[in-house]
């Protein structure tokens, strides 16, 4: 008797192989052999299929795949259902098995590393081809963040994608606006054949390395990967490598912001793929005028700073920091104030202007402090005229207006 496998099992194996599982590819090759089942499978197991184990979660289902098989000697004279063609289908004649047990049934397969075993167990849960693409623009980022577009299934109740604090429409809107129109970032997105999102990761292409021991001036990197299935992380790292991105996060969390692993080798510096690096990094913000409001919760470049009048995103805290992006409410948290008159950073939260500018702009009267000089309307608000030159905001005021958008949720 030849190996008998259900259509769903074959489909899951084919898609898992297509999605990068070496084990699924090898099992498919075994199933295609025109030989007796005893030559490739241990024991009496045959008539293989799959079974879905479901756990309901908030907004999605955890689906775990187990394998089933008839484990009876159908030709044994004492077998109660002998000669019954339906015998292999009766539940009492079948056994459930974990993916690792199913793999080890195949005589001709080698011992696989645990990483390959885990990849197979995750990939078999998605009966669809998964495609990973590098995208840019506010619409692409918004669609990747909006939880309504996520896969309805995951392989873990702790799915980082489905539990992301940025999955709600208003938060996704602010994240997309910030990354596309303020930070100039791109995004890696994994989707299935039904266009459901299975994974996303922000990509930074022009990151400065001001002080390091590796001879690096600039790098590209992929940020923390949020995924519904563990195997998707490997697929996204592969696509990042294929796109020439140099680094990935060593730890897929929000704690370890300075630890990285090289995805590709860089001959001029001697960095090789797989090498671990520790880096303090800076993204120079173009401060696009089209950014309207808000920031996302940021796992890596969570510190917003000012240096020489320029805005920076950093993966560390230090001098010049004016805000942090570790707020799930969709806005930044102010740590210092930037004066709209001169651009100086100061800690006077009760005063927008620094002490020097305030003394030149305000006069103390018996009625309290009043602004010296005239005022003018600008985009529906009234400001001191001194903040304008030829009808346009002076550079420090323009920067101030740009920064204030970060604090609007």
C-alpha positions as CSV (number, residue, x, y, z in Angstrom):
1,X,0.0,0.0,0.0
2,X,1.2,3.5,-0.9
3,X,1.2,6.5,1.4
4,X,-2.3,8.0,1.7
5,X,-2.4,11.7,2.6
6,X,-5.4,14.1,2.7
7,X,-5.7,17.0,0.3
8,X,-5.5,19.5,3.2
9,X,-2.3,17.9,4.5
10,X,-0.7,18.1,1.1
11,X,-1.9,21.7,0.6
12,X,-0.5,22.7,4.0
13,X,2.8,21.0,3.3
14,X,3.1,22.6,-0.1
15,X,2.4,26.1,1.3
16,X,4.8,25.6,4.2
17,X,7.5,24.5,1.8
18,X,6.7,27.5,-0.4
19,X,7.0,29.7,2.7
20,X,10.5,28.4,3.5
21,X,10.1,25.2,5.5
22,X,12.9,22.7,4.6
23,X,11.1,19.9,6.5
24,X,7.8,20.4,4.6
25,X,9.8,20.3,1.3
26,X,11.5,17.0,2.4
27,X,8.2,15.4,3.5
28,X,6.5,16.3,0.2
29,X,9.4,14.6,-1.6
30,X,8.8,11.5,0.4
31,X,5.1,11.4,-0.2
32,X,5.7,11.7,-3.9
33,X,7.7,8.5,-4.0
34,X,6.0,5.6,-5.8
35,X,6.9,3.0,-3.1
36,X,5.1,1.1,-0.4
37,X,4.4,3.0,2.7
38,X,6.6,0.7,4.8
39,X,9.7,2.0,2.9
40,X,9.2,5.6,4.1
41,X,7.1,5.4,7.2
42,X,7.8,3.7,10.5
43,X,5.2,1.3,12.0
44,X,1.6,0.9,10.7
45,X,0.8,4.6,10.3
46,X,-0.9,5.7,7.1
47,X,-3.9,7.7,5.9
48,X,-2.5,10.9,7.2
49,X,-4.5,14.1,7.7
50,X,-4.4,17.3,9.8
51,X,-6.6,18.6,12.6
52,X,-7.1,22.2,13.8
53,X,-6.9,22.9,17.5
54,X,-8.6,26.2,18.2
55,X,-8.3,28.7,21.1
56,X,-10.5,31.8,21.0
57,X,-8.6,35.1,21.7
58,X,-9.5,38.7,21.6
59,X,-10.2,39.5,18.0
60,X,-8.5,36.3,16.6
61,X,-8.1,32.6,17.0
62,X,-5.0,30.7,17.9
63,X,-4.9,27.7,15.6
64,X,-2.5,24.8,16.2
65,X,-2.1,22.0,13.7
66,X,-1.8,18.4,14.9
67,X,-1.4,15.5,12.5
68,X,-3.7,12.4,12.6
69,X,-3.1,8.9,11.1
70,X,-4.6,5.5,11.2
71,X,-2.1,3.5,13.3
72,X,-3.8,0.0,13.0
73,X,-2.5,-3.0,11.1
74,X,-5.4,-3.2,8.7
75,X,-4.4,-6.6,7.4
76,X,-4.3,-8.3,10.9
77,X,-6.9,-11.0,11.1
78,X,-7.9,-9.9,14.6
79,X,-8.5,-6.3,13.6
80,X,-12.3,-5.7,14.3
81,X,-12.7,-3.5,11.2
82,X,-10.7,-5.7,8.8
83,X,-11.8,-5.4,5.1
84,X,-14.0,-2.4,5.9
85,X,-12.8,0.3,3.5
86,X,-13.9,3.0,6.0
87,X,-11.8,1.6,8.8
88,X,-8.9,4.2,8.6
89,X,-11.4,7.0,9.0
90,X,-13.0,5.8,12.3
91,X,-11.8,7.9,15.2
92,X,-11.1,4.8,17.3
93,X,-8.6,3.7,14.7
94,X,-6.7,7.0,14.5
95,X,-4.2,8.8,16.6
96,X,-3.3,12.4,17.0
97,X,0.4,13.5,17.0
98,X,2.4,16.6,17.4
99,X,4.4,17.9,14.4
100,X,7.7,16.6,15.8
101,X,6.2,13.1,16.1
102,X,4.9,13.2,12.6
103,X,8.3,14.3,11.2
104,X,10.1,11.4,13.0
105,X,7.8,8.9,11.4
106,X,9.6,9.3,8.1
107,X,12.5,6.9,7.9
108,X,14.6,8.7,5.3
109,X,14.6,12.1,6.8
110,X,17.6,13.4,8.8
111,X,17.7,14.8,12.3
112,X,16.7,18.5,12.0
113,X,17.8,21.3,14.3
114,X,15.2,22.7,16.7
115,X,14.9,25.9,14.7
116,X,13.8,24.0,11.6
117,X,11.3,22.0,13.7
118,X,9.8,25.1,15.2
119,X,9.6,26.8,11.8
120,X,7.7,23.8,10.4
121,X,5.3,23.7,13.3
122,X,4.5,27.4,12.8
123,X,4.4,27.4,9.0
124,X,2.1,24.4,8.8
125,X,-0.6,26.5,10.5
126,X,-1.0,28.8,7.4
127,X,-2.5,27.1,4.4
128,X,-1.6,29.9,2.0
129,X,1.4,31.3,0.3
130,X,2.9,34.3,2.2
131,X,4.4,37.2,0.4
132,X,6.7,39.8,2.0
133,X,7.2,43.2,0.3
134,X,9.0,46.4,1.1
135,X,6.6,49.3,0.9
136,X,6.4,53.0,1.5
137,X,3.8,55.7,1.9
138,X,1.2,56.6,4.4
139,X,-1.5,54.3,2.9
140,X,0.7,51.2,2.9
141,X,1.8,51.8,6.5
142,X,-1.7,52.5,7.7
143,X,-3.0,49.3,6.1
144,X,-0.2,47.3,7.8
145,X,-1.0,48.8,11.2
146,X,-4.8,48.7,11.1
147,X,-5.9,45.6,13.1
148,X,-8.9,45.1,10.8
149,X,-6.5,43.9,8.1
150,X,-4.8,41.3,10.3
151,X,-4.9,37.6,9.8
152,X,-7.9,36.1,11.8
153,X,-5.6,33.4,13.0
154,X,-2.2,33.1,14.9
155,X,-0.1,30.4,16.2
156,X,0.2,31.9,19.7
157,X,-2.2,33.6,22.1
158,X,0.6,36.1,22.7
159,X,0.7,37.1,19.0
160,X,2.8,40.3,18.9
161,X,0.8,41.5,15.9
162,X,-2.7,41.1,17.4
163,X,-1.6,42.5,20.8
164,X,0.1,45.6,19.4
165,X,-1.0,48.8,21.0
166,X,-1.0,50.5,17.6
167,X,-3.5,48.2,16.0
168,X,-6.5,50.5,16.5
169,X,-7.6,52.8,13.6
170,X,-6.8,56.1,15.3
171,X,-3.3,54.9,16.5
172,X,-2.6,53.3,13.1
173,X,-3.4,56.7,11.5
174,X,-0.9,58.5,13.7
175,X,1.7,55.8,13.2
176,X,1.3,56.0,9.4
177,X,1.4,59.8,9.4
178,X,4.5,59.9,11.5
179,X,6.6,57.3,9.7
180,X,5.7,58.4,6.2
181,X,5.5,62.2,6.7
182,X,7.9,62.9,9.6
183,X,10.5,60.2,9.8
184,X,10.7,59.1,6.1
185,X,10.6,55.4,7.0
186,X,9.5,52.4,4.9
187,X,7.8,49.2,6.0
188,X,8.1,45.4,5.4
189,X,4.7,43.7,5.2
190,X,3.9,40.0,5.1
191,X,0.5,39.0,3.6
192,X,-1.3,35.8,2.8
193,X,-3.2,35.1,-0.4
194,X,-6.3,36.7,1.0
195,X,-4.3,39.9,1.6
196,X,-4.4,39.5,5.4
197,X,-1.5,41.0,7.2
198,X,0.7,38.4,9.0
199,X,3.7,40.6,9.8
200,X,5.0,44.1,9.7
201,X,8.3,45.9,10.5
202,X,9.4,49.5,10.0
203,X,12.6,49.8,7.9
204,X,15.1,52.6,8.3
205,X,17.3,53.1,5.3
206,X,19.6,56.1,6.3
207,X,20.7,55.8,9.9
208,X,23.8,57.5,11.2
209,X,26.4,55.8,13.5
210,X,28.1,58.8,15.1
211,X,30.5,56.8,17.4
212,X,31.2,53.1,16.9
213,X,34.0,50.5,16.8
214,X,33.0,49.0,13.4
215,X,34.0,51.7,10.9
216,X,30.4,52.5,10.1
217,X,29.1,55.9,8.9
218,X,25.5,54.9,8.0
219,X,23.5,51.7,8.2
220,X,20.1,50.4,7.2
221,X,18.0,48.3,9.6
222,X,14.7,46.6,10.1
223,X,13.0,47.4,13.4
224,X,11.1,45.1,15.7
225,X,9.0,42.5,13.8
226,X,5.3,42.1,14.8
227,X,3.9,38.8,13.5
228,X,0.9,36.5,13.8
229,X,3.1,33.4,13.3
230,X,6.7,32.7,14.4
231,X,7.8,31.6,10.9
232,X,6.9,34.9,9.4
233,X,9.8,36.5,11.3
234,X,12.2,34.3,9.4
235,X,10.6,35.2,6.1
236,X,10.7,38.9,6.8
237,X,14.4,38.7,7.9
238,X,15.1,36.9,4.6
239,X,13.4,39.6,2.6
240,X,15.2,42.3,4.5
241,X,18.5,40.5,3.6
242,X,17.5,40.2,0.0
243,X,16.8,44.0,-0.1
244,X,20.3,44.7,1.1
245,X,19.3,45.9,4.6
246,X,22.4,45.6,6.8
247,X,21.0,45.1,10.3
248,X,18.1,43.6,12.3
249,X,17.2,43.8,15.9
250,X,19.0,41.1,18.0
251,X,16.1,41.0,20.4
252,X,12.6,41.3,19.1
253,X,11.4,43.6,21.9
254,X,11.3,47.2,23.1
255,X,14.0,46.9,25.8
256,X,17.2,46.2,23.9
257,X,17.4,49.2,21.5
258,X,21.2,49.1,20.9
259,X,21.8,45.4,20.1
260,X,21.8,44.3,16.4
261,X,22.8,41.4,14.2
262,X,24.2,41.8,10.7
263,X,21.9,40.5,8.0
264,X,24.5,41.1,5.3
265,X,28.3,41.3,5.1
266,X,29.9,44.7,4.5
267,X,33.3,44.1,3.0
268,X,34.8,47.6,3.5
269,X,34.3,47.4,7.3
270,X,34.9,43.6,7.8
271,X,31.4,43.1,9.2
272,X,30.1,39.6,8.3
273,X,26.5,38.3,8.3
274,X,25.5,37.0,11.7
275,X,27.9,39.3,13.5
276,X,26.5,41.0,16.6
277,X,26.9,44.7,17.0
278,X,26.2,47.3,19.8
279,X,25.3,50.7,18.3
280,X,24.0,54.1,19.3
281,X,22.1,55.3,16.3
282,X,20.5,58.5,14.9
283,X,17.9,59.1,12.3
284,X,18.0,62.7,10.9
285,X,14.4,63.8,10.6
286,X,13.4,65.6,7.4
287,X,10.5,67.1,9.3
288,X,8.2,66.9,6.3
289,X,5.6,69.7,6.3
290,X,2.8,67.3,5.6
291,X,3.0,65.6,9.0
292,X,-0.3,66.5,10.7
293,X,-0.2,65.0,14.2
294,X,0.9,62.3,16.6
295,X,3.5,59.6,17.0
296,X,3.4,55.9,17.5
297,X,4.8,53.9,20.4
298,X,8.4,53.3,19.1
299,X,10.4,50.3,20.0
300,X,13.8,51.5,18.8
301,X,14.1,55.2,17.9
302,X,12.0,56.3,20.9
303,X,14.0,59.5,21.8
304,X,13.3,62.8,19.9
305,X,16.1,65.3,20.2
306,X,17.3,68.6,18.8
307,X,20.9,69.3,17.8
308,X,22.1,72.4,16.0
309,X,18.5,73.2,15.1
310,X,17.9,69.8,13.5
311,X,15.5,67.1,14.7
312,X,16.8,63.7,15.4
313,X,15.4,60.3,16.4
314,X,17.7,58.3,18.6
315,X,17.8,54.8,20.1
316,X,19.1,56.3,23.4
317,X,18.5,59.1,25.8
318,X,20.9,62.0,26.2
319,X,21.6,65.7,25.7
320,X,19.2,67.6,23.6
321,X,16.3,65.2,24.2
322,X,12.9,67.0,24.0
323,X,10.4,64.1,23.9
324,X,10.0,60.4,24.1
325,X,7.7,58.1,22.0
326,X,6.8,55.5,24.6
327,X,3.2,56.5,25.0
328,X,0.4,54.2,23.7
329,X,-2.0,57.2,23.4
330,X,-0.7,58.2,20.0
331,X,1.3,61.3,21.0
332,X,4.8,62.1,22.3
333,X,5.7,62.9,25.9
334,X,7.5,66.2,26.3
335,X,10.7,66.2,28.3
336,X,12.0,69.7,27.4
337,X,10.6,72.8,25.7
338,X,11.9,74.3,22.5
339,X,11.7,78.1,22.3
340,X,9.9,79.3,19.2
341,X,11.9,82.6,19.3
342,X,15.4,81.3,19.2
343,X,15.2,77.5,19.2
344,X,16.9,77.1,22.6
345,X,16.0,74.0,24.6
346,X,14.9,74.8,28.1
347,X,13.0,73.2,30.9
348,X,10.5,75.9,31.7
349,X,7.3,73.9,31.1
350,X,5.2,76.8,32.4
351,X,6.7,79.0,29.7
352,X,6.9,78.4,25.9
353,X,9.7,81.0,25.5
354,X,13.1,80.7,27.1
355,X,13.9,83.3,29.8
356,X,15.9,85.5,27.4
357,X,13.2,85.6,24.7
358,X,10.5,86.0,27.3
359,X,12.2,89.1,28.8
360,X,12.5,90.7,25.4
361,X,8.9,89.8,24.3
362,X,6.9,90.5,27.4
363,X,6.5,93.5,29.7
364,X,5.3,93.5,33.3
365,X,2.3,95.8,33.9
366,X,-0.1,96.3,36.7
367,X,-2.5,94.1,34.8
368,X,0.1,91.3,34.5
369,X,2.5,90.4,31.7
370,X,1.6,91.5,28.2
371,X,3.3,91.0,24.8
372,X,5.3,93.9,23.5
373,X,4.6,94.9,19.9
374,X,1.9,93.6,17.6
375,X,0.4,90.2,16.9
376,X,-0.8,88.6,13.8
377,X,-3.1,85.7,12.7
378,X,-1.5,82.6,11.3
379,X,-3.6,79.5,10.3
380,X,-6.4,80.4,12.7
381,X,-4.2,81.3,15.7
382,X,-2.7,84.5,17.0
383,X,1.1,84.9,17.5
384,X,3.6,87.7,18.2
385,X,4.6,89.4,15.0
386,X,8.2,89.0,15.9
387,X,8.0,85.3,15.1
388,X,7.5,86.2,11.4
389,X,9.7,87.7,8.7
390,X,8.1,88.8,5.4
391,X,4.9,87.1,6.5
392,X,6.5,83.7,7.0
393,X,7.5,82.0,10.3
394,X,11.1,82.4,11.2
395,X,13.1,79.1,11.3
396,X,12.9,78.5,15.1
397,X,9.2,79.2,15.0
398,X,8.7,76.9,12.0
399,X,10.5,74.1,13.9
400,X,8.4,74.8,17.0
401,X,5.2,74.5,15.0
402,X,6.4,71.2,13.5
403,X,7.4,69.8,16.9
404,X,4.1,70.7,18.5
405,X,2.3,68.4,16.1
406,X,4.0,65.5,17.9
407,X,2.1,66.2,21.1
408,X,-1.4,66.0,19.4
409,X,-3.0,62.6,19.7
